[in-house]
Amino acid sequence: MALRPVTLITGASAGIGTALAHVFAANHHELVLVARREQLLANLADEIAATGAPRPLVLRADVARVDAVQRIGDALAAAGVEPEIVVNNAAFGLVGQADTLDRGEQLAMIDLNVRALTDLSLAFLDVLERRRGGLLNVASVAGFMPGPGMAVYYASKAYVISFSQALHQELAPKGVRVTTLCPGPVPTEFAARAGISSTTYPRLLTRSAARVAQEGYRGLQEGRRLVVPGFPNRLGARLLGLLPRRWVLRVVDARNRGRS
């Protein structure tokens, strides 16, 4: 029996992940929604089904687990589907000095933001190539700079940008699109998980989750290597490579100290 193509979205229970699910569903993609919070996924699946789209498959899983990809693959096969597009959105951050934050939580951040994303990016490449599908990896403008006050999070997103752009180059001849989505500030529950007490974002840089999701989807469909939503964020990402690193470090440090 032929397997049906689906779009697999991790971290779909809130924020940008939920917005991406709505955008892909509106563009006639059958979805598999992955996150730890099953009830939120079920609610999202119901919302999507209410629009007339196929009800997404809900898969409760902690993608940071070493066996997560095997479990996800088994669940997809049992449901008679295979990924045509993989959206790696699951991630979290922590604000605070690296020497004061819990070391185990910081390592867990690397497990999710880096190792799990890498595993899921590589696990289904044979299917993505056969279906001429794609990868959408969600990074952040934070990945364009070092981040004192959120050192591990910024570094993890720098990895996502570097790794995904390299994959874009490697896989393009095989017909696989790889797009890195790098949003600036987005009002979501990310701040609460990160321990950020001040959630006032610069209005000029802020974009809604829905807008970020739309731009990410369009960028993937167009085969773009990098998507940075909002002209001010794109300009800032370009300028960061030209500014003195000592100055960037001081500005980011002061900004993150004010958020904790």
Buried (B, 14 or more C-beta within 10 A) or exposed (E): EEBEBBBBBBBBBBBBBBBBBBBBBEEEBBBBBBBBEBEBBBBBBEBBEEEEBBBBBBBBBBBBEEEBBEBBBEBBEEBEBBBBBBBBBBBBBBBBBBEEBEEEEBEBBBBBBBBBBBBBBEBBBEBBEBBEBBBBBBBBBBBBBBBBBBBBBBBBBBBBBEBBBEBBEEBEEEBBBBBBBBBBBBEBEBBEBBBBEEEEBEEEBBBBBBBBBBBBBBBBBEBBBBBBBBEBBBEBBEEBEEEEEEEBBEEBBEBBEEBB
